[in-house]
């Protein structure tokens, strides 16, 4: 026990570059790879949908690109939402789309209003989910991985300070970080 305490105390006094990966993990210190900015791994060539596009046009683009969803931007290039395959399911299910039946009457009404809007949607802006969760380019890969895990997201939309779309970080990009070896250093 005393030996471990001395090892930990010594590790706290040493610069992080002198720590072994095992000690760094035990101390909770992030590796250099974890501190890398998402901008180093994100995709910059992102398929985005215009909010004014028809649902048919959006569906065709998603099918052509073999992707399950895309960020939605307005005419000024600002992020306004995200449209996914799930949003199209409401349209396809129509009146059989499941309602969200628990909670206060006002909560059920609000949930049903969103559901009906998606069922009757003709444009991307009508069907999209507004105000998606975003991160900035300087968000660390460790923070991004934690967000992906915590929220069960498959990707994070990356925006700049003006809320303009600059990239997309996916779970596949996280695998690129592992392959790079930066987590082991």
Buried (B, 14 or more C-beta within 10 A) or exposed (E): EEEEEEEEEEBEEEEBEEBEEEBBEBEEBBBEBBBBBBBBBBBEEBBBBBBEBBBEBBBEBBEEEEBEBBBBBBEEEBBBBBBBEEBBEBBEEEEEBEEEEEEEEEEBEEBBEBBBEBBEBEBBBBBBBEEBEBBEBEBBBBBBBEBBEEEEBEBBBBBEEEBEBBBBBBEEBBEEBEEBEBBEE
